[in-house]
Amino acid sequence: MPRSINTSLDDPEDFWASVAKGLHWHKTWDQVLDETSKPSPRWFTGGQLNTCYNALDRHVDAGQGDRLALIYDSPVTDQKRSYTYQELRDTVAKLAGVIAANGVSKGDLVIVYMPMIPEAAIAMLACALIGAIHSVVFGGFAAKELATRIDDCQPKMVLSASCGIEPNRLVAYKPLLDEAIELAQHKPSTTVIKQRPQLAADLQAGRDLNWDDAMAQAEPADCVPVEATDPLYILYTSGTTGQPKGVVRDNGGHAAALLWTMKNIYNVEAGDVYWAASDVGWVVGHSYIVYAPLLAGCTTVIYEGKPVGTPDPGAFWRVISEYGVKVLFTAPTAFRAIKKEDPQGAYMSKYDISCMDTLYLAGERCDPDTLHWAETMLKKPVIDHWWQTETGWAIAANPMGIEPLPVKAGSPTVSMVGYDVRVLDDQGNEKPDGEMGDIVCPPLAFLPCGTMSSALLIPVCVPTQVTT
């Protein structure tokens, strides 16, 4: 196990304090770890920061405003757009001004119900800038399910778009949003709608605002410092009960953890192009399309398309070649689709992807056949790593930026910092190497706890609370 991972368990306060010093703090924390906090330990208590400021303003203030922050590539609309850190910061500040001017302030909640367009990331960051809490719901999600989330988190505002675009159809979002608001007991006071030229939406007077019109009149909002323990977002996951559960992620621990992962797990640094081919509706999209790459000063890619069919199974290779992507992070499902359509890699051979260092896979187990096919085709490391919505980043991975370890098909390699993963039998006894058992993340060694539990205790992205 790499030394830094052991250090995070032996002296977690020193370890994470060192990581957190890489962020900008409006007020330094009073205590790195408050073990007495209920229902779970809290990190960087007394500290104040702003996640959006750390993702954007910090880099502009350091003279990196001209560095490319975000690339938008949409084969379904034949559009491409890019933002420097300066441009993205200024756009986010204007949208934050729109949100604030319509009654949203620190601690209020905003639902983001949008397709994979830059405005989705801008919406998340704008909420963070003024200390509002965002909850992203997949664009096009059913009205009944959206209504359930509206009633649970009770947003003051919904940020949405007129439609989403699939390879062979348009999905009208506004009628779904209207139906959801009608079904919900709670009624958001304002919606802001990005009108897309492919399908415009009818706006309701007194409630609905046109995104572009509002932006044209907006005054930029200032950054609002928040407590490190204040929520950044709520993300709903159905889990095993069928009833949506809202994972609540804080600002301080979340920013520190994600900043650490970019260099140490993915081996990327400021200026590198990092592409998570996911959706902002997933936790992968929150962590690795929006927050982590920008916290690290990288260039992130928002891709509105599919791995195949938009227009062909060479879509991913085109994006990698065109933008100089160093790391691709996607789901094994995407590679199974590419493999099915282009088993010999004929489309891959059309593009120069020498810029790419590593492929990371997560979201479900990567079967050995898919992993070996990707290794053969790419001739680059293929890293399967394990995490979930409740953790926000990897529980186990191959730390390519610390000490790359041999790849073993079916294995996510080793526990990451702060995690003490064990395999136990039915009686709670640790199993020998090579034997099957129950995977558990016990309470951390530094916490006063006498027995192991199958419940995850999240070391840095605390609090991971559940709303009902």
C-alpha positions in Angstrom: 0.0 0.0 0.0 1.5 3.4 -0.9 2.9 5.3 2.1 0.5 8.3 1.8 -2.5 6.0 2.2 -1.1 4.6 5.4 -0.3 8.1 6.6 -4.0 9.1 6.1 -5.0 6.5 8.6 -2.2 6.9 11.1 -2.5 10.7 11.3 -5.6 11.8 9.4 -5.7 15.3 10.8 -2.1 16.1 9.7 -2.7 14.4 6.3 -5.9 16.3 5.4 -4.7 19.6 6.8 -1.8 19.4 4.4 -4.1 18.7 1.5 -6.5 21.5 2.5 -3.8 24.0 2.4 -3.9 23.8 -1.4 -7.3 25.5 -1.3 -8.1 29.1 -0.6 -9.7 29.6 2.8 -11.6 32.8 3.7 -11.1 31.6 7.3 -8.8 28.8 8.4 -10.4 26.0 10.3 -10.5 25.8 14.1 -10.3 22.0 14.1 -9.4 19.7 11.3 -11.6 16.9 12.6 -14.5 17.1 15.1 -15.0 13.5 16.2 -17.8 14.4 18.6 -20.1 15.8 15.9 -23.3 13.8 15.3 -24.4 12.0 13.2 -20.9 11.7 11.9 -17.5 13.4 12.3 -17.1 16.8 10.6 -14.1 18.1 8.8 -12.5 21.6 9.0 -15.0 22.9 11.5 -14.8 26.7 11.9 -13.2 27.1 8.5 -14.8 29.2 5.8 -14.3 28.8 2.0 -16.2 28.8 -1.2 -16.0 25.9 -3.6 -16.8 28.0 -6.7 -14.1 30.5 -5.8 -11.6 27.6 -5.5 -12.7 26.2 -8.8 -12.6 29.4 -10.8 -11.5 32.7 -9.1 -8.5 31.2 -7.4 -7.0 30.3 -10.8 -7.9 33.7 -12.3 -6.4 35.5 -9.4 -3.2 33.4 -9.9 -2.8 34.8 -13.4 -4.3 31.7 -15.2 -7.5 33.4 -16.5 -6.6 32.6 -20.1 -6.2 28.9 -19.5 -8.9 26.8 -21.0 -11.4 25.7 -18.4 -14.3 24.0 -20.2 -14.8 22.5 -23.7 -18.3 21.8 -24.9 -18.6 19.3 -27.7 -22.1 18.3 -29.0 -22.2 16.0 -32.0 -26.0 15.8 -31.6 -26.3 19.6 -32.4 -23.0 20.0 -34.3 -21.9 22.7 -31.8 -18.6 23.3 -30.1 -17.8 26.0 -27.5 -15.1 26.7 -25.0 -14.6 28.9 -22.0 -11.4 30.2 -20.4 -11.2 30.4 -16.7 -11.9 34.1 -16.9 -14.8 33.6 -19.2 -16.3 30.8 -17.1 -15.8 32.8 -13.9 -17.6 35.9 -15.4 -20.5 33.8 -16.8 -21.0 32.0 -13.5 -21.0 35.3 -11.6 -23.7 36.7 -13.9 -26.0 33.6 -13.5 -25.4 33.8 -9.8 -26.6 37.4 -10.0 -29.8 36.1 -11.8 -30.4 33.5 -9.1 -29.8 36.0 -6.2 -31.9 38.7 -7.8 -34.8 36.3 -7.7 -34.7 35.7 -4.0 -32.2 32.8 -3.6 -29.6 33.3 -0.9 -27.1 31.3 1.2 -28.6 28.0 2.4 -31.5 28.0 -0.1 -31.9 25.1 -2.5 -32.0 25.2 -6.3 -32.9 22.2 -8.5 -30.9 21.9 -11.8 -32.8 19.9 -14.4 -30.7 20.2 -17.6 -29.2 18.4 -20.5 -25.4 18.1 -21.1 -24.7 21.7 -22.0 -22.3 24.2 -20.4 -25.2 25.9 -18.7 -25.6 22.8 -16.5 -22.1 23.2 -15.0 -22.5 27.0 -14.9 -25.7 26.5 -12.9 -24.1 24.3 -10.3 -21.1 26.7 -9.9 -23.4 29.7 -9.7 -25.3 28.2 -6.9 -22.1 27.4 -5.1 -20.8 31.0 -5.6 -23.6 32.5 -3.5 -23.8 29.6 -1.0 -27.0 28.1 -2.3 -27.3 24.3 -2.4 -27.9 22.6 -5.7 -29.6 19.4 -6.5 -29.1 18.1 -10.0 -31.9 15.9 -11.4 -31.3 14.2 -14.8 -32.8 16.2 -17.6 -35.8 14.4 -19.0 -36.4 12.5 -15.7 -40.1 11.5 -15.3 -42.4 14.2 -13.9 -43.5 12.1 -10.9 -39.9 11.4 -9.8 -39.0 15.0 -10.3 -42.0 16.0 -8.1 -40.8 13.6 -5.4 -37.4 15.4 -5.3 -39.1 18.9 -5.4 -41.1 17.9 -2.3 -38.1 16.5 -0.5 -35.7 19.3 -0.9 -38.2 22.2 -1.5 -36.2 24.4 -3.9 -36.9 28.1 -4.3 -35.9 27.9 -7.9 -35.5 25.4 -10.8 -32.9 26.0 -13.5 -33.8 24.1 -16.7 -33.8 24.0 -20.5 -36.5 23.7 -23.1 -35.3 20.3 -24.3 -32.7 17.6 -24.4 -31.4 16.0 -27.5 -31.1 12.3 -28.1 -29.6 10.8 -31.3 -33.0 10.2 -32.9 -35.4 12.5 -30.9 -36.0 15.6 -28.9 -37.1 15.4 -25.3 -39.2 18.3 -24.2 -38.2 19.2 -20.7 -40.5 22.0 -19.9 -43.8 20.0 -20.1 -42.2 17.5 -17.7 -41.1 20.3 -15.3 -44.6 21.9 -15.5 -46.2 18.6 -14.6 -43.8 17.9 -11.8 -44.5 21.3 -10.2 -48.2 20.7 -10.5 -47.9 17.2 -8.9 -45.6 18.5 -6.1 -47.0 20.0 -2.8 -44.1 22.4 -2.7 -44.1 25.1 -5.5 -40.8 26.7 -6.5 -41.3 30.4 -6.9 -39.1 30.8 -10.1 -37.9 28.7 -13.0 -35.2 29.9 -15.4 -35.3 28.2 -18.8 -32.5 28.0 -21.3 -34.3 28.1 -24.7 -32.6 25.8 -27.2 -33.2 26.4 -30.9 -34.1 22.8 -31.5 -37.3 23.1 -29.5 -38.5 26.3 -27.7 -40.7 26.1 -24.6 -43.8 28.1 -23.6 -43.0 30.2 -20.6 -45.5 30.9 -17.8 -45.8 34.6 -16.9 -45.0 35.4 -13.3 -42.9 32.2 -12.7 -40.8 31.3 -15.8 -37.8 33.5 -16.8 -36.0 33.3 -20.2 -32.4 32.4 -19.3 -30.7 34.5 -22.0 -32.9 37.5 -21.3 -32.2 37.3 -17.6 -28.4 37.0 -18.2 -28.4 40.0 -20.5 -29.7 42.2 -17.6 -27.9 40.5 -14.7 -25.4 42.1 -12.4 -22.6 39.7 -11.4 -22.9 38.3 -7.9 -20.1 38.4 -5.3 -18.6 35.3 -3.8 -20.3 34.3 -0.5 -18.0 32.4 2.0 -19.7 29.4 3.6 -18.8 27.1 6.5 -16.7 24.1 5.5 -19.4 22.0 7.0 -22.2 23.7 5.1 -23.8 21.7 2.3 -22.7 22.1 -1.3 -25.2 19.8 -2.9 -27.9 17.1 -2.5 -27.8 14.2 -5.0 -30.6 11.7 -4.9 -29.9 8.0 -5.3 -32.6 5.3 -5.2 -30.4 2.7 -3.5 -32.2 -0.5 -2.6 -35.4 0.8 -1.1 -36.9 2.4 -4.2 -37.4 5.6 -2.2 -35.0 8.4 -3.3 -32.4 9.2 -0.7 -30.6 12.5 -0.8 -26.8 12.3 -0.2 -25.8 15.7 1.3 -22.2 16.7 0.5 -20.3 19.4 2.4 -18.0 22.1 1.0 -14.7 21.7 2.8 -14.1 18.0 2.9 -15.5 17.6 -0.6 -13.1 20.2 -2.1 -10.1 18.8 -0.2 -10.8 15.2 -1.2 -11.4 15.9 -4.9 -8.3 18.2 -5.1 -6.2 15.3 -3.7 -7.6 12.8 -6.2 -6.7 14.6 -9.4 -2.9 14.3 -9.1 -2.7 11.2 -6.9 -5.3 8.9 -8.4 -5.6 10.2 -12.0 -2.1 11.7 -12.4 -3.3 15.0 -13.9 -2.2 18.5 -13.1 -3.1 22.1 -13.9 -3.4 22.6 -17.7 -4.1 18.9 -18.5 -7.3 18.0 -20.3 -9.5 15.6 -18.3 -12.7 14.1 -19.7 -15.3 12.3 -17.6 -17.7 10.9 -20.3 -20.6 10.9 -17.9 -23.6 13.1 -17.1 -23.9 15.8 -14.5 -26.9 13.9 -13.1 -24.5 11.2 -11.8 -22.1 11.7 -8.9 -19.3 11.2 -11.5 -20.5 14.3 -13.3 -20.6 16.3 -10.1 -17.1 15.2 -9.0 -15.2 14.8 -12.3 -17.0 16.9 -14.9 -17.5 19.9 -12.8 -15.6 20.2 -9.5 -12.4 18.2 -9.4 -11.0 19.2 -12.7 -11.6 22.9 -12.1 -10.3 22.7 -8.5 -7.1 21.3 -10.0 -6.9 23.9 -12.8 -7.5 21.4 -15.5 -9.6 21.6 -18.7 -12.8 19.6 -18.4 -15.0 18.4 -21.3 -18.8 18.4 -21.5 -19.8 16.0 -24.2 -23.4 15.9 -25.4 -23.5 12.6 -27.3 -23.0 8.9 -27.1 -20.0 6.5 -27.4 -21.6 5.1 -30.5 -24.2 6.4 -33.0 -23.1 10.1 -32.8 -22.1 9.5 -35.5 -20.1 6.3 -35.1 -18.0 4.2 -32.6 -15.1 6.6 -33.3 -16.8 9.4 -31.4 -14.6 9.1 -28.2 -11.4 8.8 -30.2 -12.2 12.0 -32.1 -12.8 14.0 -28.9 -9.6 12.7 -27.4 -7.6 13.5 -30.5 -9.2 16.9 -31.1 -8.7 18.3 -27.6 -5.6 16.5 -26.4 -7.4 14.5 -23.6 -4.9 13.1 -21.2 -7.3 11.0 -19.1 -10.6 9.5 -20.1 -13.0 8.3 -17.3 -16.1 6.5 -18.4 -18.3 3.5 -17.6 -17.5 -0.1 -18.8 -20.9 0.0 -20.5 -19.5 2.6 -22.9 -16.6 0.4 -23.9 -18.8 -2.6 -24.3 -20.9 -0.6 -26.8 -17.7 0.5 -28.7 -16.4 -3.0 -28.7 -19.6 -4.4 -30.1 -19.7 -1.9 -32.9 -16.0 -1.8 -33.7 -14.4 -5.0 -32.3 -11.2 -4.6 -34.4 -10.7 -1.0 -33.5 -10.9 0.3 -37.1 -12.4 3.6 -36.1 -9.8 4.1 -33.4 -7.0 3.8 -36.0 -8.3 6.9 -37.7 -7.3 9.1 -34.9 -4.1 10.0 -33.1 -4.8 9.4 -29.4 -1.1 9.4 -28.3 -2.0 12.3 -26.0 -4.0 9.9 -23.8 -2.2 8.4 -20.9 -4.8 6.4 -19.1 -8.4 5.1 -19.2 -10.4 4.9 -16.0 -13.5 2.8 -15.6 -16.2 2.9 -12.9 -19.9 2.8 -12.5 -20.3 -1.0 -12.5 -17.9 -3.9 -12.5 -15.6 -4.0 -15.5 -15.7 -7.6 -16.8 -12.2 -8.9 -17.7 -13.0 -9.3 -21.4 -13.8 -5.6 -21.8 -10.7 -4.6 -19.7 -8.4 -6.8 -21.8 -10.0 -5.6 -25.1 -9.4 -2.0 -24.0 -5.8 -2.7 -23.0 -5.2 -4.4 -26.4 -6.7 -1.6 -28.4 -5.4 1.3 -26.5 -2.0 0.0 -25.5 -2.4 2.1 -22.4 -3.2 1.4 -18.7 -6.8 0.6 -18.1 -7.8 1.3 -14.4 -10.9 -0.1 -12.9 -11.8 1.8 -9.7 -14.6 1.4 -7.2 -16.8 4.1 -5.7 -20.4 5.2 -5.4 -22.7 8.1 -4.9 -22.4 8.0 -1.1 -18.6 8.3 -1.2 -18.1 11.0 -3.9 -14.8 9.6 -5.0 -12.9 6.3 -5.1 -12.9 3.9 -2.3 -10.3 1.8 -4.0 -8.2 2.6 -7.1 -4.8 2.4 -8.6 -2.9 5.5 -7.5 -1.2 6.4 -10.8 0.1 9.7 -9.5 1.8 8.1 -6.4 2.8 4.5 -7.2 1.3 2.8 -10.2 0.5 -0.8 -9.3 0.0 -3.9 -11.5 -3.4 -4.1 -13.1 -5.4 -7.2 -12.1 -8.6 -7.8 -14.0 -11.6 -7.6 -11.7 -9.7 -5.8 -9.0 -9.9 -2.0 -8.2 -6.4 -2.4 -6.7 -5.9 -0.8 -3.2 -7.9 1.3 -0.7 -7.6 5.0 -1.1 -6.6 7.5 1.5 -8.9 7.5 4.6 -10.4 4.1 3.7 -9.7 0.9 5.6 -11.4 -1.7 3.5 -11.6 -5.3 4.8 -13.1 -8.6 3.6 -15.0 -10.4 6.4 -16.8 -13.7 6.9 -20.4 -13.9 8.3 -19.1 -13.7 11.8 -17.1 -10.5 11.2 -13.7 -12.2 11.1 -11.2 -11.0 8.5 -10.7 -13.4 5.6 -7.3 -14.5 4.3 -6.1 -13.1 0.9 -7.7 -14.8 -2.0 -11.0 -15.8 -0.3 -14.5 -14.5 -0.9 -16.3 -12.5 1.8 -18.3 -9.4 2.6 -16.5 -6.1 1.7 -16.8 -3.6 4.5 -15.4 -0.2 5.3 -14.9 -0.3 9.1 -15.0 2.9 11.2 -11.6 4.5 10.8 -8.8 3.6 13.1 -8.7 7.0 14.7 -12.4 7.0 15.7 -13.4 5.6 19.1 -15.3 2.6 17.8 -15.0 -1.0 19.1 -16.7 -3.1 16.3 -16.6 -3.1 12.6 -19.7 -2.2 10.6 -20.8 -2.9 7.0 -21.9 0.7 6.8 -19.6 3.1 5.0 -18.0 5.8 7.1 -17.0 8.5 4.7 -13.6 9.9 5.7 -13.5 13.3 4.0 -16.7 13.9 2.1 -18.4 14.1 5.5 -21.2 14.7 6.1 -22.9 12.1 4.0 -26.3 12.5 5.5 -29.6 11.0 4.1 -32.8 13.0 3.8 -36.1 11.3 3.8 
